[in-house]
Amino acid sequence: MEDSWERSLGTRSDEAGSVRGHGSPSLFLQLPSNQSLRFRGNKAEAWGAALEGAVEPLADDPREQVLPYVEGEEEEDRKPLRELPLCLEEKRKLRVLQEQAASRLSGWQLWRVGQRRTLRHFKTQAGTVMSYVVMWKSTLRHIEGHFGTGIESYFSFLRFLVLMNFVASFLVVGFVVAPNAAFEALHLNWTSRTSNTSVNASCLHYDPTVYGLVSYFSYIMDLLSGKGFMELTYLFYGKYQNSAVQFVTFSYNVPLAYLLTAFFYLLFCLTWIVRRSVYWLKRSLVSEDASLGSYSNKVFAGWDFGLMQPSAVQLRHKNIRYELRMDLEEEMLRRRLAEQTTKQRAVLYTLRGLLNVLVLVLLVGGFFCIYLATEYSQWLVGSDSPVKGQTVLELLAAYLPSIVITVANLLLPMIFGVIVQFEKYPLSFEIKITLLRNVFLRLASLVVLLVSLWSQITCSGDPQYPECKDCGYSHLFPCWETSVGQEMFKLLIFDLLIMLLVMVFVEFPRKMLVTYLPSCPLIKLWGQQEFMVPSNVLDLVYGQTLCWTGALFCPLLPVLNTLKYIVVFYLKKLTLYANCRPAERTFRASSSNFFFLLVLLLGLTISCVPALYSMFAMPPSKACGPFRGEPTMWNTVSSAISELPPTAQEFLEFVGSLAFAVPLFLLLSILMFYLVVLAGSYNSMVKGLKGQLQLEGQDKLFLVKQISELSQ
């Protein structure tokens, strides 16, 4: 049989060669990939000739063969042999050729090769050591194996926020909190700025100290609300001085350090988030493309043969199973949507439109309640408050906006989760649309709170209003920056308390009821809890947005947020293993990681608005803080620049002028246009390569059919 097949194959090959010599189509011209090139003329024959003569003899000099591995200047060409996609025999031959070529190198070239190898070995060892100190690495792998990559993406996102806040805490503590505490403890010479004598005396009165006998419960209330003795700590804006410290030849400008630290803190977070977003965007673009055979990649190339421990093998097995299940669910839904008739699609789109209108009505109602609660709360905690002296009522009045925001954030997402079930979206898009609605709810509720505070502090933007005429802001807020910081502090604390209460009084009892009363119809309908990724991610984004918004007015808020997220990680891990079951529907983690960062970037953008407005437009408090006596916070930077040498002043003035800004804008526009064109060309090239890969797959099927025909 084999002899007849070889004779037949040889006959076909001879016939193809003879026919090719007379200009007839060969087997190469019959390939499916060649059928799409007919419009390009007779180039396919040239390609065939090129393929036939593609094998070139090896060079006589072995140094020329291994030149990229010995003398290559690019890092990509200096890969070790174990990383090359070659069999063991070929690697041995290549090792011999490298040794022969290395014997002909000069002393300088040998030294360079040795240094490269030493540096590469050091990088490998350093990477190995760093892999052992990665935060919560084993925990994330265990979660990925038991609950899928979707839930693991939430914990990875949480770890990223912990690291970002941890680094930012060093920035804030190192340049703001620690210097002020050290200068005050050492009793160094403070050079204070003189306050403007034309300011009304009522604007300079600010003394949060409580005199007389204070009850223990009042201290607890001050600790939770940020008032009283808490206002005199380094947690809030009002504690810091508007002075510079002179120590021998050393001078430290406290207001300038405070402002620049807050500015670079936001810039640092923006840079890190954008960099990580670009990384996950690349991953999502590759992983979401099913045209390159995602099933075959997972089946044939998804296993890690370096796994040795049975637990690691089981985790990897479960991970691949979750990914295949996710792909099959998405493919099933796409087929189901493709089979719908025009009438069914029209009904579905109409239903989606009506449900979106309902969502908008619910959002507007929630925002209106938050606005009313904020105004009522500020009235209750005022000087003529009817609850003055009643500790519990004062605490409830102080937390009234936080309570209303939390109730809205608990009830409306549940309603949105029920609504989205009727819209029949794919699971990945369902998670995104639910997350967008909840993000809009939470971030917009925060915006409503800030707008309400702004209207009360600035008298709705009317400086001629009687309450704002003397100070430029309402005299009811003698240190309005601390008041804003207190609101962010209360929201941060209340968010953590609600999370604890929900876990203790909702999630654990639900698990116990499902475990010990499985036959009850209501409990069976309720079922065991699933770990809802959108709502949990939203909690993280909301908390981080609070931290960014209040960082200018509450410098230690990043430190508190770091501690809060560490506690949240272990609490969520506990409730995941103790109360939750694996999700019945999985989703793709690569696109979710990018989408989480995109939502986080939206939160950063919203939080930058009040910070920048406070820096450039709002008049600082005249009774507290490092910017008292200044027309704006940014005026501190102008004053610091005026003390520089004339050359430095002229340079900075030129950088801030239109003569520099306009050419820079034009240059950036040209660069952006070039990058857009370059990205378009790369996109076209990638599409062409993907199409070529698909055609190569069809070529393989065609050749298999030809072989099966010849074997018959």
C-alpha positions as CSV (number, residue, x, y, z in Angstrom):
1,M,0.0,0.0,0.0
2,E,2.8,2.4,0.9
3,D,4.7,1.5,-2.3
4,S,1.7,2.2,-4.4
5,W,1.1,5.5,-2.5
6,E,4.7,6.6,-3.1
7,R,4.5,5.7,-6.8
8,S,1.2,7.6,-7.1
9,L,2.7,10.6,-5.3
10,G,5.8,10.5,-7.5
11,T,3.6,10.3,-10.6
12,R,1.5,13.2,-9.5
13,S,4.7,15.2,-8.7
14,D,6.2,14.5,-12.1
15,E,3.0,15.4,-13.8
16,A,2.8,18.6,-11.8
17,G,6.4,19.4,-12.7
18,S,5.9,18.7,-16.4
19,V,2.7,20.7,-16.5
20,R,4.4,23.6,-14.7
21,G,7.0,23.7,-17.3
22,H,4.3,24.2,-20.0
23,G,2.7,27.0,-18.0
24,S,-0.2,25.0,-16.6
25,P,-1.3,25.4,-12.9
26,S,0.7,23.4,-10.4
27,L,-0.4,22.1,-7.0
28,F,0.7,25.3,-5.5
29,L,-1.6,27.3,-7.7
30,Q,-4.5,25.1,-6.5
31,L,-4.1,26.1,-2.8
32,P,-7.0,28.2,-1.3
33,S,-4.5,30.9,-0.3
34,N,-3.5,31.3,-3.9
35,Q,-7.1,31.7,-5.1
36,S,-7.4,35.1,-3.3
37,L,-4.3,36.4,-5.2
38,R,-5.6,36.1,-8.7
39,F,-6.3,39.8,-9.0
40,R,-2.6,40.4,-8.5
41,G,-1.7,38.9,-11.8
42,N,0.8,36.0,-12.3
43,K,2.7,36.6,-9.1
44,A,1.7,33.3,-7.6
45,E,4.0,31.5,-10.1
46,A,6.8,33.7,-8.9
47,W,5.9,32.8,-5.4
48,G,6.0,29.2,-6.2
49,A,9.4,29.5,-7.7
50,A,10.6,31.4,-4.7
51,L,9.3,28.7,-2.4
52,E,11.0,26.0,-4.4
53,G,14.3,27.8,-4.2
54,A,13.8,29.0,-0.6
55,V,16.3,26.5,0.8
56,E,19.7,28.0,0.7
57,P,22.9,26.1,1.5
58,L,24.5,26.8,4.8
59,A,27.4,29.1,5.0
60,D,30.9,27.6,5.1
61,D,31.8,29.8,8.0
62,P,30.0,28.7,11.2
63,R,30.6,32.2,12.6
64,E,28.2,33.6,10.0
65,Q,25.5,31.1,11.1
66,V,25.6,32.0,14.8
67,L,26.4,35.6,14.4
68,P,23.1,36.8,15.8
69,Y,23.6,34.7,18.9
70,V,27.2,35.7,19.5
71,E,27.7,39.2,18.2
72,G,24.2,40.5,17.9
73,E,23.5,44.0,19.1
74,E,19.8,43.6,19.7
75,E,18.6,42.1,23.0
76,E,16.0,39.9,21.1
77,D,18.8,38.2,19.2
78,R,20.7,37.1,22.3
79,K,18.3,34.6,23.7
80,P,19.8,31.6,25.5
81,L,19.5,28.2,23.8
82,R,16.9,26.9,26.2
83,E,14.5,29.6,25.0
84,L,14.9,28.8,21.3
85,P,12.2,26.8,19.6
86,L,14.6,24.0,18.6
87,C,14.9,20.3,19.4
88,L,17.7,19.1,21.6
89,E,19.8,17.8,18.7
90,E,19.7,21.1,16.9
91,K,20.6,23.0,20.1
92,R,23.7,20.8,20.5
93,K,24.8,21.5,17.0
94,L,24.2,25.2,17.5
95,R,26.2,25.1,20.7
96,V,29.1,23.6,18.8
97,L,28.9,26.3,16.2
98,Q,28.8,29.0,18.8
99,E,31.9,27.6,20.4
100,Q,33.7,27.5,17.1
101,A,32.7,31.0,16.3
102,A,33.6,32.2,19.7
103,S,37.2,30.9,19.3
104,R,37.6,33.3,16.3
105,L,36.5,36.4,18.3
106,S,38.9,39.0,19.6
107,G,39.4,39.6,23.3
108,W,37.2,42.7,23.3
109,Q,34.4,40.7,21.6
110,L,34.7,37.8,24.0
111,W,34.5,40.3,26.9
112,R,31.4,41.8,25.5
113,V,29.8,38.4,25.1
114,G,30.7,37.4,28.6
115,Q,29.3,40.6,30.0
116,R,26.0,40.1,28.2
117,R,25.7,36.6,29.5
118,T,26.5,37.7,33.0
119,L,23.9,40.4,32.8
120,R,21.3,38.1,31.3
121,H,22.0,35.5,34.1
122,F,21.6,38.3,36.7
123,K,18.3,39.4,35.2
124,T,17.0,35.8,35.2
125,Q,18.0,35.3,38.9
126,A,16.5,38.6,39.9
127,G,13.3,37.8,38.1
128,T,13.2,34.5,39.9
129,V,13.7,36.1,43.3
130,M,11.1,38.8,42.6
131,S,8.6,36.2,41.7
132,Y,8.7,34.9,45.2
133,V,8.0,38.3,46.8
134,V,5.0,39.1,44.6
135,M,2.1,40.1,46.8
136,W,-0.6,37.4,47.2
137,K,0.7,35.4,44.3
138,S,-0.3,31.9,45.6
139,T,-3.7,33.2,46.7
140,L,-4.5,34.5,43.3
141,R,-3.5,31.3,41.6
142,H,-5.7,29.3,44.0
143,I,-8.6,31.6,43.3
144,E,-8.1,31.4,39.6
145,G,-8.1,27.6,39.7
146,H,-11.2,27.3,41.8
147,F,-13.4,30.2,40.6
148,G,-12.0,31.1,37.2
149,T,-10.0,34.0,35.8
150,G,-13.0,36.4,36.0
151,I,-13.0,36.4,39.8
152,E,-9.2,36.3,39.9
153,S,-9.2,39.5,37.9
154,Y,-11.1,41.2,40.7
155,F,-8.5,40.3,43.3
156,S,-5.7,41.2,40.9
157,F,-7.3,44.6,40.5
158,L,-7.6,44.9,44.2
159,R,-3.9,44.1,44.6
160,F,-3.0,46.8,42.1
161,L,-4.9,49.3,44.1
162,V,-3.2,48.3,47.3
163,L,0.2,48.7,45.7
164,M,-0.7,52.0,44.1
165,N,-2.0,53.5,47.3
166,F,1.0,52.1,49.2
167,V,3.5,53.9,47.0
168,A,1.4,57.0,47.0
169,S,1.3,56.9,50.8
170,F,5.1,57.0,50.9
171,L,4.9,60.1,48.7
172,V,2.4,61.9,50.9
173,V,4.0,60.9,54.2
174,G,7.5,61.6,53.0
175,F,6.9,65.1,51.7
176,V,4.0,66.4,53.8
177,V,3.2,64.6,57.0
178,A,6.6,63.5,58.2
179,P,8.4,66.9,57.6
180,N,5.6,68.8,59.4
181,A,5.6,66.4,62.4
182,A,9.4,66.5,62.6
183,F,9.7,70.3,62.3
184,E,7.1,70.7,65.0
185,A,8.7,68.1,67.3
186,L,12.2,69.7,66.9
187,H,10.8,73.3,67.4
188,L,12.6,74.7,64.4
189,N,12.4,78.3,63.2
190,W,9.1,78.8,61.4
191,T,8.8,81.7,59.0
192,S,5.1,82.4,58.8
193,R,3.4,84.5,56.2
194,T,1.5,87.5,57.5
195,S,-2.2,87.4,57.0
196,N,-4.0,90.2,55.2
197,T,-5.1,92.8,57.7
198,S,-8.1,93.9,55.6
199,V,-9.8,90.5,56.1
200,N,-12.8,90.5,58.4
201,A,-12.1,89.2,61.8
202,S,-14.9,86.7,61.6
203,C,-13.1,85.0,58.8
204,L,-10.0,84.4,61.0
205,H,-11.8,82.6,63.8
206,Y,-11.4,78.8,63.7
207,D,-11.0,76.8,66.9
208,P,-12.4,73.3,66.9
209,T,-11.1,72.5,70.4
210,V,-13.8,71.5,72.8
211,Y,-13.3,73.0,76.3
212,G,-14.6,71.6,79.5
213,L,-15.4,68.0,80.4
214,V,-15.8,65.8,77.4
215,S,-17.5,62.4,77.6
216,Y,-16.0,59.3,76.2
217,F,-18.8,58.8,73.8
218,S,-18.0,62.3,72.3
219,Y,-14.5,61.1,71.5
220,I,-16.0,58.1,69.7
221,M,-18.3,60.4,67.7
222,D,-15.4,62.7,66.8
223,L,-13.3,59.7,65.7
224,L,-16.1,58.5,63.3
225,S,-17.1,62.0,62.1
226,G,-13.6,63.6,61.9
227,K,-14.7,66.5,64.1
228,G,-13.4,67.8,67.4
229,F,-9.9,66.7,68.3
230,M,-9.6,64.9,64.9
231,E,-9.5,68.3,63.1
232,L,-6.3,69.1,65.0
233,T,-4.4,66.1,63.7
234,Y,-2.4,65.7,60.6
235,L,-5.2,63.8,59.0
236,F,-6.9,67.0,57.8
237,Y,-5.9,70.2,56.0
238,G,-6.4,72.6,58.8
239,K,-3.5,71.3,60.9
240,Y,-0.7,72.3,58.5
241,Q,1.0,75.7,58.7
242,N,1.4,78.4,56.1
243,S,5.1,78.8,56.8
244,A,8.6,77.8,55.7
245,V,11.2,76.2,58.0
246,Q,14.7,77.6,58.2
247,F,17.4,75.3,59.4
248,V,21.0,76.5,58.9
249,T,21.2,76.6,55.1
250,F,18.1,74.4,54.6
251,S,14.7,75.9,53.8
252,Y,11.5,73.9,53.5
253,N,8.4,75.6,52.1
254,V,5.4,73.7,53.6
255,P,2.7,75.2,51.4
256,L,4.6,74.5,48.2
257,A,5.4,70.9,49.3
258,Y,1.8,70.4,50.2
259,L,0.5,71.6,46.8
260,L,3.1,69.9,44.6
261,T,2.7,66.6,46.5
262,A,-1.0,66.6,45.9
263,F,-0.5,67.4,42.3
264,F,2.2,64.8,41.6
265,Y,0.1,62.2,43.6
266,L,-2.7,62.5,41.0
267,L,-0.2,62.6,38.2
268,F,1.6,59.4,39.5
269,C,-1.7,57.6,39.7
270,L,-2.7,58.7,36.2
271,T,0.6,57.5,34.8
272,W,0.5,54.1,36.5
273,I,-3.1,53.5,35.4
274,V,-2.5,54.5,31.8
275,R,0.5,52.2,31.6
276,R,-1.3,49.3,33.0
277,S,-4.3,50.0,30.8
278,V,-2.2,49.9,27.7
279,Y,-0.7,46.5,28.8
280,W,-4.1,44.9,29.3
281,L,-5.5,46.5,26.2
282,K,-2.9,44.6,24.2
283,R,-3.8,41.4,26.0
284,S,-7.5,41.8,25.4
285,L,-7.1,42.6,21.7
286,V,-5.2,39.3,21.3
287,S,-7.2,37.1,23.5
288,E,-10.6,38.2,22.3
289,D,-9.8,37.5,18.7
290,A,-11.3,34.1,17.9
291,S,-10.0,34.1,14.3
292,L,-6.7,32.6,15.3
293,G,-8.1,29.5,16.8
294,S,-8.7,30.1,20.5
295,Y,-9.9,26.5,21.0
296,S,-6.8,24.9,19.5
297,N,-4.6,27.3,21.5
298,K,-6.2,26.3,24.7
299,V,-6.3,22.6,23.9
300,F,-2.8,22.1,22.3
301,A,-0.8,25.0,23.8
302,G,-2.6,25.9,27.0
303,W,-1.0,23.3,29.3
304,D,2.1,24.1,31.4
305,F,4.3,21.0,31.3
306,G,6.5,22.4,34.0
307,L,3.9,21.8,36.7
308,M,5.0,19.2,39.2
309,Q,2.7,19.5,42.3
310,P,-0.7,17.8,42.1
311,S,-2.5,20.9,43.5
312,A,-1.0,23.1,40.7
313,V,-2.0,20.5,38.1
314,Q,-5.6,20.6,39.4
315,L,-5.7,24.4,39.4
316,R,-4.4,24.6,35.8
317,H,-6.9,21.9,34.7
318,K,-9.8,23.9,36.3
319,N,-8.5,27.1,34.7
320,I,-8.5,25.6,31.2
321,R,-12.0,24.2,31.8
322,Y,-13.4,27.6,32.8
323,E,-11.8,29.2,29.7
324,L,-13.3,26.6,27.3
325,R,-16.7,26.9,29.0
326,M,-16.6,30.6,28.6
327,D,-15.8,30.3,24.9
328,L,-18.5,27.8,24.3
329,E,-21.1,30.0,26.1
330,E,-20.2,33.0,24.0
331,E,-20.3,31.0,20.8
332,M,-23.7,29.6,21.7
333,L,-25.1,33.1,22.4
334,R,-23.8,34.4,19.2
335,R,-25.5,31.6,17.2
336,R,-28.7,32.2,19.1
337,L,-28.6,35.9,18.3
338,A,-27.8,35.2,14.6
339,E,-30.8,32.9,14.3
340,Q,-33.3,35.6,15.5
341,T,-35.8,37.0,13.0
342,T,-36.3,40.7,12.2
343,K,-39.4,40.8,14.3
344,Q,-37.6,39.3,17.3
345,R,-34.8,41.8,17.0
346,A,-37.2,44.7,16.8
347,V,-39.0,43.5,20.0
348,L,-35.7,43.0,21.8
349,Y,-34.4,46.5,20.8
350,T,-37.7,48.1,21.9
351,L,-37.5,46.3,25.2
352,R,-34.0,47.5,25.8
353,G,-34.9,51.1,25.0
354,L,-37.8,51.0,27.6
355,L,-35.6,49.4,30.2
356,N,-32.9,52.1,29.7
357,V,-35.5,54.8,30.2
358,L,-36.5,53.1,33.5
359,V,-32.8,53.1,34.5
360,L,-32.5,56.8,33.8
361,V,-35.6,57.5,35.9
362,L,-34.2,55.5,38.8
363,L,-30.9,57.3,38.6
364,V,-32.5,60.8,38.6
365,G,-34.6,59.9,41.6
366,G,-31.5,58.7,43.5
367,F,-29.5,61.8,42.7
368,F,-32.4,64.1,43.9
369,C,-32.6,62.2,47.2
370,I,-28.8,62.6,47.7
371,Y,-29.0,66.3,47.1
372,L,-31.8,66.8,49.6
373,A,-30.0,64.7,52.2
374,T,-26.8,66.7,51.9
375,E,-28.6,70.1,52.3
376,Y,-30.6,68.8,55.2
377,S,-27.5,67.3,56.9
378,Q,-25.6,70.6,56.6
379,W,-28.5,72.4,58.2
380,L,-28.8,69.9,61.0
381,V,-25.1,70.2,62.0
382,G,-25.2,74.0,61.8
383,S,-24.9,76.4,64.8
384,D,-28.7,76.6,65.2
385,S,-29.3,72.9,64.9
386,P,-32.4,71.5,66.6
387,V,-30.4,68.3,67.5
388,K,-27.6,70.2,69.3
389,G,-26.5,68.3,72.3
390,Q,-28.1,65.0,71.3
391,T,-25.1,62.9,70.5
392,V,-26.8,60.1,68.6
393,L,-28.9,62.4,66.5
394,E,-25.9,64.6,65.7
395,L,-24.0,61.5,64.5
396,L,-26.9,60.4,62.4
397,A,-27.2,63.9,61.0
398,A,-23.5,64.0,60.1
399,Y,-23.7,60.7,58.4
400,L,-27.1,61.3,56.6
401,P,-25.5,61.9,53.1
402,S,-23.4,58.8,53.5
403,I,-26.4,56.8,54.6
404,V,-28.5,57.9,51.7
405,I,-25.7,57.3,49.2
406,T,-25.1,53.9,50.6
407,V,-28.8,52.9,50.5
408,A,-29.0,54.1,46.9
409,N,-25.9,52.2,46.0
410,L,-27.3,49.0,47.6
411,L,-30.8,49.1,46.2
412,L,-30.4,50.5,42.7
413,P,-27.7,48.0,41.6
414,M,-30.0,45.1,42.7
415,I,-32.7,46.6,40.5
416,F,-30.2,47.0,37.6
417,G,-29.2,43.4,38.0
418,V,-32.8,42.3,37.6
419,I,-33.3,44.6,34.6
420,V,-30.3,43.5,32.7
421,Q,-31.5,39.9,32.7
422,F,-34.3,40.9,30.4
423,E,-32.0,42.7,27.9
424,K,-30.3,39.4,26.9
425,Y,-26.8,40.7,26.4
426,P,-23.7,38.4,26.2
427,L,-22.2,37.9,29.6
428,S,-19.1,39.9,29.0
429,F,-21.2,42.9,27.7
430,E,-23.8,42.3,30.5
431,I,-21.0,42.8,33.0
432,K,-19.8,45.9,31.3
433,I,-23.2,47.5,30.9
434,T,-24.1,46.7,34.6
435,L,-20.8,48.1,35.7
436,L,-21.3,51.3,33.7
437,R,-24.7,51.9,35.2
438,N,-23.5,51.3,38.7
439,V,-20.4,53.4,38.1
440,F,-22.6,56.2,36.8
441,L,-24.8,55.9,39.9
442,R,-21.9,55.9,42.4
443,L,-19.7,58.5,40.7
444,A,-22.6,60.8,39.8
445,S,-23.9,60.5,43.4
446,L,-20.4,61.7,44.5
447,V,-20.6,64.5,42.0
448,V,-24.1,65.5,43.4
449,L,-22.6,65.5,46.9
450,L,-19.7,67.7,45.8
451,V,-22.0,70.1,43.9
452,S,-24.2,70.4,47.0
453,L,-21.2,71.2,49.2
454,W,-19.9,73.7,46.6
455,S,-23.3,75.5,46.5
456,Q,-23.3,75.8,50.3
457,I,-19.6,76.8,50.6
458,T,-19.7,79.4,47.8
459,C,-23.4,80.4,48.2
460,S,-24.2,78.9,44.8
461,G,-21.3,80.9,43.2
462,D,-22.6,84.3,44.3
463,P,-19.8,86.1,46.3
464,Q,-22.2,89.1,47.0
465,Y,-24.5,86.9,49.0
466,P,-24.6,88.0,52.7
467,E,-23.0,84.8,54.0
468,C,-20.2,85.0,51.5
469,K,-19.6,88.7,51.2
470,D,-17.0,89.0,54.0
471,C,-14.8,86.0,53.3
472,G,-15.4,85.1,49.7
473,Y,-17.0,81.9,50.9
474,S,-19.7,81.0,53.5
475,H,-18.6,82.1,57.0
476,L,-20.4,78.9,58.3
477,F,-17.4,77.0,56.9
478,P,-14.4,78.8,58.5
479,C,-12.1,75.9,57.3
480,W,-14.1,74.6,54.3
481,E,-11.2,72.4,53.1
482,T,-11.4,70.4,56.3
483,S,-15.2,70.1,55.9
484,V,-14.8,68.6,52.5
485,G,-12.1,66.2,53.8
486,Q,-14.5,65.2,56.6
487,E,-17.2,64.2,54.1
488,M,-14.7,62.1,52.2
489,F,-13.4,60.6,55.4
490,K,-16.9,59.7,56.6
491,L,-17.8,58.1,53.2
492,L,-14.6,56.0,53.4
493,I,-15.3,54.8,56.9
494,F,-19.0,54.2,56.3
495,D,-18.2,52.2,53.1
496,L,-16.0,49.8,55.1
497,L,-18.6,49.5,57.9
498,I,-21.3,48.7,55.5
499,M,-19.2,46.0,53.9
500,L,-18.6,44.4,57.3
501,L,-22.3,44.6,58.2
502,V,-23.4,43.0,54.9
503,M,-20.9,40.2,55.4
504,V,-21.9,39.4,59.0
505,F,-25.7,39.9,58.8
506,V,-26.4,38.9,55.2
507,E,-23.8,36.7,53.5
508,F,-23.0,34.4,56.5
509,P,-26.7,33.8,57.5
510,R,-27.5,33.1,53.8
511,K,-24.8,30.5,53.7
512,M,-26.1,28.9,56.9
513,L,-29.7,28.8,55.7
514,V,-28.7,27.3,52.3
515,T,-26.6,24.7,54.1
516,Y,-28.9,23.6,56.9
517,L,-32.3,24.2,55.2
518,P,-31.8,23.0,51.6
519,S,-35.4,21.7,51.3
520,C,-37.1,25.0,52.0
521,P,-38.6,26.3,48.7
522,L,-37.8,30.0,49.3
523,I,-34.3,29.3,50.4
524,K,-33.8,26.9,47.4
525,L,-35.0,29.7,45.1
526,W,-32.7,32.2,46.8
527,G,-29.8,29.7,46.4
528,Q,-26.2,30.0,47.4
529,Q,-24.5,33.3,46.8
530,E,-22.3,34.0,43.7
531,F,-19.4,36.3,43.8
532,M,-20.7,39.3,41.8
533,V,-17.7,40.8,40.1
534,P,-19.3,44.1,38.8
535,S,-20.6,45.2,42.2
536,N,-17.4,44.4,44.0
537,V,-15.3,46.1,41.4
538,L,-17.6,49.1,41.7
539,D,-17.0,49.2,45.4
540,L,-13.2,49.4,44.8
541,V,-13.6,52.2,42.1
542,Y,-15.9,54.1,44.4
543,G,-13.5,53.9,47.3
544,Q,-10.5,54.9,45.3
545,T,-12.4,57.9,43.8
546,L,-13.2,59.0,47.3
547,C,-9.5,58.8,48.2
548,W,-8.5,60.8,45.2
549,T,-11.2,63.4,45.8
550,G,-10.3,63.9,49.4
551,A,-6.5,63.6,49.2
552,L,-6.0,67.4,48.8
553,F,-8.1,68.1,51.9
554,C,-7.2,64.9,53.9
555,P,-3.5,64.1,53.2
556,L,-3.5,60.8,55.1
557,L,-6.5,59.4,53.2
558,P,-4.2,57.3,50.9
559,V,-2.7,55.7,54.0
560,L,-6.2,54.9,55.3
561,N,-7.3,53.6,51.9
562,T,-4.3,51.3,51.8
563,L,-5.2,49.8,55.1
564,K,-8.8,49.5,54.1
565,Y,-8.0,47.6,50.9
566,I,-5.8,45.2,52.7
567,V,-8.7,44.4,55.1
568,V,-11.1,44.2,52.1
569,F,-8.8,41.7,50.4
570,Y,-8.9,39.2,53.3
571,L,-12.6,39.8,54.0
572,K,-13.5,39.2,50.3
573,K,-11.2,36.1,50.3
574,L,-13.0,34.8,53.4
575,T,-16.5,35.3,52.0
576,L,-15.5,33.9,48.6
577,Y,-14.3,30.6,50.1
578,A,-16.9,30.4,52.9
579,N,-20.1,31.8,51.3
580,C,-19.8,31.7,47.5
581,R,-19.9,29.1,44.9
582,P,-18.3,29.1,41.4
583,A,-20.3,31.2,38.9
584,E,-22.7,29.4,36.6
585,R,-21.7,31.8,33.8
586,T,-18.1,32.8,33.3
587,F,-16.6,35.7,31.5
588,R,-13.4,36.7,29.9
589,A,-10.9,38.2,32.3
590,S,-8.5,39.9,29.8
591,S,-11.1,42.4,28.6
592,S,-12.4,42.8,32.1
593,N,-9.0,43.8,33.5
594,F,-8.8,46.6,30.8
595,F,-12.4,47.7,31.5
596,F,-11.8,47.9,35.2
597,L,-8.9,50.2,34.6
598,L,-10.9,52.2,32.2
599,V,-13.6,52.8,34.8
600,L,-10.9,53.6,37.4
601,L,-9.5,56.2,35.0
602,L,-13.0,57.7,34.7
603,G,-13.1,58.0,38.5
604,L,-9.7,59.7,38.5
605,T,-10.9,62.2,35.9
606,I,-13.9,63.0,38.0
607,S,-11.9,63.4,41.2
608,C,-9.4,65.7,39.5
609,V,-12.1,68.3,38.8
610,P,-12.7,69.4,42.4
611,A,-9.0,69.2,43.2
612,L,-8.0,71.4,40.2
613,Y,-10.9,73.8,40.8
614,S,-9.8,74.2,44.5
615,M,-6.2,74.8,43.4
616,F,-6.8,77.5,40.7
617,A,-10.3,79.0,41.4
618,M,-11.5,78.7,45.0
619,P,-10.2,81.1,47.6
620,P,-8.5,79.2,50.4
621,S,-9.7,79.4,54.0
622,K,-8.3,82.5,55.8
623,A,-8.4,80.8,59.2
624,C,-6.6,77.5,58.6
625,G,-4.3,75.5,56.4
626,P,-1.0,76.2,54.6
627,F,-2.6,78.6,52.0
628,R,-4.2,81.1,54.4
629,G,-3.7,84.6,53.2
630,E,-3.3,83.6,49.5
631,P,-5.8,84.5,46.8
632,T,-5.6,80.9,45.4
633,M,-3.6,77.8,46.3
634,W,-1.6,78.1,43.0
635,N,-0.4,81.5,44.0
636,T,2.1,79.7,46.2
637,V,3.8,78.3,43.1
638,S,4.0,81.8,41.6
639,S,5.5,83.2,44.8
640,A,8.1,80.4,44.8
641,I,9.0,81.1,41.2
642,S,9.6,84.8,42.0
643,E,12.3,83.8,44.4
644,L,14.3,81.9,41.8
645,P,17.2,83.4,39.9
646,P,16.3,85.6,36.9
647,T,17.3,83.0,34.3
648,A,15.1,80.3,35.9
649,Q,12.2,82.8,36.1
650,E,12.5,83.7,32.4
651,F,12.7,80.0,31.5
652,L,9.6,79.1,33.5
653,E,7.7,82.1,32.2
654,F,8.5,81.1,28.7
655,V,7.4,77.5,29.3
656,G,4.1,78.9,30.6
657,S,3.6,81.4,27.8
658,L,1.7,81.0,24.5
659,A,5.0,81.3,22.6
660,F,5.8,77.8,24.0
661,A,2.3,76.3,24.3
662,V,1.2,76.9,20.7
663,P,4.3,75.2,19.0
664,L,4.1,72.4,21.6
665,F,0.4,71.9,20.8
666,L,1.1,71.9,17.0
667,L,4.0,69.4,17.5
668,L,1.9,67.1,19.7
669,S,-0.9,67.3,17.1
670,I,1.5,66.3,14.3
671,L,2.8,63.5,16.5
672,M,-0.7,62.3,17.3
673,F,-1.6,62.3,13.6
674,Y,1.5,60.3,12.8
675,L,0.7,57.8,15.5
676,V,-2.9,57.5,14.3
677,V,-1.7,56.8,10.7
678,L,0.9,54.4,12.0
679,A,-1.6,52.6,14.1
680,G,-3.9,52.3,11.1
681,S,-1.2,50.8,8.9
682,Y,-0.3,48.3,11.7
683,N,-4.0,47.5,12.0
684,S,-4.2,46.8,8.2
685,M,-1.1,44.7,8.4
686,V,-2.4,42.7,11.3
687,K,-5.7,42.1,9.5
688,G,-3.7,40.9,6.5
689,L,-1.6,38.5,8.6
690,K,-4.7,37.1,10.3
691,G,-6.3,36.5,6.9
692,Q,-3.2,34.8,5.8
693,L,-3.1,32.6,8.8
694,Q,-6.7,31.6,8.1
695,L,-5.8,30.8,4.5
696,E,-2.9,28.7,5.7
697,G,-5.3,26.7,7.8
698,Q,-7.4,26.1,4.7
699,D,-4.2,25.1,2.8
700,K,-3.6,22.4,5.4
701,L,-7.1,21.1,5.0
702,F,-6.6,21.1,1.2
703,L,-3.3,19.2,1.4
704,V,-4.9,16.7,3.8
705,K,-7.6,16.1,1.3
706,Q,-5.1,15.6,-1.5
707,I,-3.1,13.1,0.6
708,S,-6.3,11.2,1.5
709,E,-7.2,11.1,-2.2
710,L,-3.7,9.8,-3.1
711,S,-3.8,7.2,-0.4
712,Q,-6.9,5.6,-1.9
